[in-house]
Amino acid sequence: MSDKKWELKWMAWEITSKCNLKCVHCRSSSGIHSSVGRFTLEKSKEFIDNLVDFANPVIVLTGGEPLMREDIFDIAKYGTDKGLRMAMATNGSLVTDEVCEKMLASGIRICSLSLDGSTPAIHDDFRQQEGSFQAVMDAAALFHKHGIKFIINSSFAKRNQDDIMATYKLAKSLNPTAWYMFLIVPTGRGEDLLDELISKEDYEEILNWHYEMERGETELLVRPTCAPQYYRVWNERSKADGLDKDRRSLTFSTGGGKGCIAGQTIALVNSNGDVLPCSYFPVNGGNVFDTPLKEIWETSELFKDMRNFREYEGKCGPCKHLGVCGGCRARSYAVTGNYMAEEPFCDYIPENYKG
């Protein structure tokens, strides 16, 4: 592995496991009876104090549903006062005028909403709660009213993959800052969706659709998430389409420019203090109540593995697109039990692969 400095730039912080929904793909299997976790207000402040000693990442307060914590804005304000860029991921159902005012006062810079279908029937089926679709529509309107920036995340499996284009169009009509298309990773409650994972062939078709859509999109940032192969598709097609080098470089950087960055520039700290390479990776490198986050980030074998690209197995290791893709380590683990195994939903065969 090179001596490259691995900087923690983005951290999801599961501030509670409790949630008022029971979504079919939930990575943490959250529900109304789930625990808040180990982060009391004082422990949260201590964690932030330790964090800012070595990193300055964007912090996304997530769950569960973070708005189920009464002290959530105290935590957000403390992070803001420490110089951190605070954000929040919410399902939208608890967003009110008062909540929006508290978000602004606590320094939360941006929120994310989840929209998993273009109709109440499709979205509510995914979220397992009637009325959750309308809650997203209402929350988006409230965010606009109060001047709060927001992005929209949309997750897809076989049950709603035919609705991707319609969901994108609806999301765009809500005037978010960005729309992120997630292709689900079967972890947590999502393990029950193994039979609903989008096929390799459809996966490739969807990524090519996204490329075409992105080429014509001028009004908002769009990015596939948990779909690292997209950057292989984008790299190949943009060259074939004759995009000049400067334009390709600009588009690549603003679009993310790298596939799987789990444990490289991002991490998740769950409600019990476990540190995971990403939100969908059910293996941890340590616990912040036992070991400082800095030590886990810099020395744990798990995080070292995430950065040891040439040790990726199967067709991923020798692939010429390894530097921009890397495959989804969480999906490899979910399907094979080995997070270093090749990406199981990639249809590409490297020229030099002899497997």
N, C-alpha and C positions, 0 to 999 in steps of 0.2 A: 504494500500500500504506500502511496506517496506521502510526503510530509505536508500535504495541503491542510490548511487550517479549516476545520469544520465548525462553522459559526451557526449557532442556534438563532434562526431568524424568525421563526413562527412557531408558537406553541399553543396547542389546544389544552385547556385546563377544564377538566370535568369537575365542576365545582359542586355538583350533586348528582346522584344517580336517580333521584326521584323525578318522575315525569307524569303528566296528566294524559299522555297518549300511550299507545302500545303498538308502535309501528312494526310492520312485518320484517323490516330489514335492520332493526336497531342493533348497532354493534355492541351496546352494553346491556341489552335485554331489559331496558328500563321500564318502570311502571309506577303506578301511584303508591305502591307499598315498598318500593325500593328505598334503600337507606340514603341519607344525605351524604354520608362518608365521614372521613376523619378530619377534614379541614374546617375546624371552628374558625370564627373570625380572627382570633388571635393567632392561630396556626397559619391561617392564610396570610396574615401580615408578615409573620416570620419567614414564610416561604418566599414572598415577594422580596423581602430584604436580602435573602440569600441569593435569589435569582439575579438581581441587578448588580451584584458584585462581580458577575462574570459575563452577563449577556444582556442584550436589549431587544428582545424579540417582540413581535406583535403578539399580544395575548388574546386568544379567543375564549371567552367564558362560555362554556357549553355544559351539556348534561347528557342524559336527562334533559330537564327543562330548567335552565338557570333562574328563570323568573319565579320558580317555586321557593327560592331562598329569600327570606325577608331581608337579609343583610347583603344581598347581592350588590347593591349600589355602594355600600360601604367598602366592599372589596374592590369594586371598580374604581372608586374615587382614590383609594389608597394606592392602587397601581398607577393611576394617572399622576398623582402627586409625586410618585417616585420616578416619573419620566417615561413610563411605559405607554405604548400605544394600545389601548384597550378596545376590544370588540366583543360582540356577543352573537351567539347562534341561538335562535329561538324558533319554536314552531308557530309563533304568532298568536296563539289562542289567548294569551294573557296580556297582550299589548293593549294599553288604554292611553288616554291623554295623559293621565298622571304618570304612567310608566315612561312615556316618551319624555316628559319633563325631567324625570329622575335620571334617565339615560343621559340627557344633555348635561345636567348638572354634575354627573359623575365623570364626565369626560369620555364616554364611549363614542368612538369615532365612526363606527360603521356596524351594521347588523347583517345577519344573513337570515333569510327565510327559506323554507323548503316547500317546493311546489312539485308534486310528483304526477301531475296529470292536468289535462286541459279542461276537465269537467269534474264536478263534485263526485260523481260515481267512481271515477278512476282514482282521484287523489284520496278520497275518503276510504276506499278499499285498501290502499297502501298504508294509510295512517290508522286504520282500524277505529275510526271515530267519525261519526256523522257530524257534519258542521265544520270539520277541520279545514276544508277547502275555503269556505267563506271566511274563516278566521284569517287565512293568509291574505285574502283580498282586502279585508278590513285593516289588517296590520300594515299592508303596503300603503293604503290611503292615509293612515295615521302617520307613518314615517314621512310621507310627502308633506303632510300638513305641518309637521314640526321641523322639517328640514333635516331629517336624519337620513344619511346615505345608507343604502342597503343593496345586497346582492341576493340573487336567487339561485339556490341549489336544487337540482332536479335529479332524482335517482331512478334508475331504470333496470328492470328485469324483464323476463319474457311477458309477464302479465301486462306491462304497459309500454313495451318497446315500440309498438306501432303508433304510439301517441307522442313520440319524441318531437317531431316537427311541430305539431299543434301546441305542445307544451312550451316549446321555444317561442312560438309566436305570441302565446298568451303572456309568458314571462316578459317578453320585450314590451308588450303593451302596458305593462305596469311601471315602465321607466326606471328599472334598477340601474345600478352602476355596472353590474356584470351578471352574466348567466353562466353557471358552471354545470356541465352535464356529467353526472356521476354514473359509472357503470359499477353496480354494487359488488362488494366483496362479501362473501358468505361467512360472516363472523357474528358472534353473539346470537341474537334471535334470527339473524340472517342465515344461520346454518340450515334452517328449515327450507331455505330457498335454493339449495344446491341444484335441484331439478329445474329451477327457473333461471339459471344463469344463461345469459345470451350466448348463442353458439359462436364458435370461432368465425364462421363465415358471415354471420350477421354482424358480429363485432367489427369485422373489417369493413363491411358495407356502411355501418353507422359512422365509423371514423372517417371514411371517405366523404360521406354526406356532410360531416362537420367541417371538413376542409373546404368543400364548396361553399357552404354557408358562411364560414369565416372570411373567405376571400371577398364576399360581397357585403359583409357586415361593417358598417362605418359608425354606428351609433352607440354600441356598448361593447365591452370586453367579453369575449366568449372563450371558454377553455374547457376541454374534457378533463375530468379528474378521475383518478384511479384507472386511468387508461393510458399508461406510458407509451404504448405502441403508437399513439397518435403522432408522436414526434418523429418516429420513423416514417410514417405515412406523409407527414408534412414535409419532412426533409426531402424525400424522394420526389413528391409531386411538385413542390415549389421549384426544384431544379428543373424538372421536366417542363414546367410551365414557363421557364425562362425568367423568373423573377431575378432582378439584378441583386448583386451581393449586398449592397447597403439596405435595400428594402427587406431582403430575407433576414438580415441580421436584426433589424428593428422589429419586425413582426415576431421573430423567434423570441427575442428578449421580453417584449411586452406580453407575449402569450405564455410565458413561463420558461420555455426553452429547454426543459428537462423533464423527463418522465417521472419515474419513481424517485422521490427525494426523502423517503422515510429514513430517519436516523442520520441524515446528511445535513439538512438545514431545518428540519421540522421534528417535532416530537409531541406526544400526548402524555399528560400527567393525569391519571384517573383519580376518582374520588377517594381511593384508598392510599394514594401516594405512589402507586406504581408508575414507572416511566417506560412508555412504549414508543417504538420508532414512528408510529403514526396511529391515527384513530382506529384503524381496522386491523391492527396487528396484536393478536392476543398473547404475545410473549413479552415479558418485561426485562429490562436490563438492571433493575434495582428499584429501591423504594426510597423516596425522599425523607421519610421519617427515620430511616436507618443510615442513609448515605447521602451526602450533599449532591444536588443535581449536577453540579459541575463535574464531580468525580464520575458519576454515572455516564454523563455525556461524553467525557473524554477517555474513559478507561474501560468501560464494560465490554465484554467480548461480543455481546449482541450488536452493539453499535459499531464496533470495529468490523464485524461481518458485513453490515449494511454498506460499508465504505470500501470493501474489498472486492471490487467489481469483477476482476478477472477470476475470482474463485466462484462466481456464479456458475451453476452447473448446466448440463445439457446444452442446448443451442444458444442460451443467453451469453455464456462466457466468451465464445469466439465471435459473436455477432458484431459486425462493423458498426451497428447502430447502438451498441452498448452505452456509449457516452451520452446519448440523448434519450435513451429509453430505460434500460435496466430491468424491464419487466416489473410486475407488481409482486413484491416479496410477500405481502400479506395474502394475496390470492394463491401464490405458490404454496404457502403454509396451509391455507384452508383446504386445498384440494389434495396435497400430497403429504402433509405433515413435515415438510422440509422447506424452510424459508429460503434456502439457497438453490432450490430446484428451478428449472426453467419455467418461465411464465406459461401456465397451462392454457391460456386463451389467446395465444399469439399464433397466427397462421403463417408467419414468415419463416422461411428456411434459409439460414445464412449459406452463402456459396461455399465457405470453407468448413461447414459443419459435416462431420463424419460419423455422427451418431446413428 
